[in-house]
Amino acid sequence: MDLDALTAARREEWARLDELGRTRRLSGREVNELVTRYRAASADLADIKTSAGRTPQGDYVSILLARTRLRLTGVRENVLKQMPRFFLLQLPAALYRVRWTTLVVAVGFVIVATMVALWISGDPATVAALGSRSELQNYADEQFVNYYRENPNAIFAGSVWTNNAWIAAQCVLFGVTGIWPLMAMMQNAIGVGQSAAVMIAFDRADVFFQFILPHGLLELTAIFVAGAAGLQIFWAWVAPGRRTRGAALAAEGRSLATVAVGLIFALALSGVVEGFVTPRDWPWQVKIAIGAVALGVFLFYMLWVGKRAARAGETGDLTEYEAGTPTLTAG
C-alpha cells in the first residue's frame, strides 16, 4: 500500500471526521455521517498499521478515532452530579430488585439458625462438645456481654462496620460462583445458632436476644440483601434468557454491584447502633426499638423509594451514557 497515496485520497474525509467530532451540536443526519466516517477511518487505520506499522498518519487517524469514540459513547459526569441519581434512583432500584430473594435468604437463615440452636441446646452431650462447662458458663455469664463493652464505642463500631461491609462485598462480588453467598449465609447462621444454644443452655436466652436484636435487625438484613444480590448475579449466568451469558452477567454485575456500595451505608448505621446502643444499660425495650427504627428506615428506602425508582424504569444498571455504547449503530 502506498501510504502517501492513501493519505492524499483520504485527507478530506479525515478532515470532515475531525470537523464533525468537534461540532458542538449535531443533527440526526450528521450523527449518521459521523458513525459512517468513524467506521471508514477505522478501516483506514487498520490498513495503515498492517502495511506500515506506526506512522504519523496512523497516529493522527488514531487521535481522530479516539475523539469520535468519546463523542459517540459519552463521558462520565462529575461524581457530585451523579450522587443524587445514584441515591434516589439507581441504588433503591437495585435493592428493590432483590427484595424477594432477600426474603428467601432471610427465611432460610432463620430456619438454619433456629434448628442449630434447638438441636445443640436440647442435647447436653452436644453442648459439652463445644467446650468445658466452666468455659461455656463464663461465656454465657460474661464473655457474650463483654464482647460489646470491652472496647471503646467508636473503635468497636468501626471494626464491626468494616468487617460486615467486607462480608457483604464478598457475597456480591463472588456471587457469580453461586457457592460463596450460600457458604457465607450458612456459616453465619450456624455461628448465631451455636451462640444462641449456649445462652439457652445456661438460661441466658433473654440476654442473647437483648444484645443481638438492637443492631442485628439491620445488620443481618443487610447481609441477607448482599447474599441475595450475589445469588441473582449467579442466576443471570445460569439462566441469561435471550441475552448472551456475557451480556447478562455484565448487566447484572453492574446493577447489583451497586448494592455492595449501598450496604456500606446501611452497615455503618448498624455499626453505630452496635457500638453506641447495644452495650448501654438501657431498658431492652428502648434498645430494640432503636434497632427497629433503623431497620424501618432501611426497609422504607429499599421498598418504597425502590418501588418508585423501579416504576420510573430504573434497574440499578448504569445508563448507556455512563457505561458507554458497546455497539455503534446509525439510524
Disulfide bonds with the S-S distance in Angstrom:
none
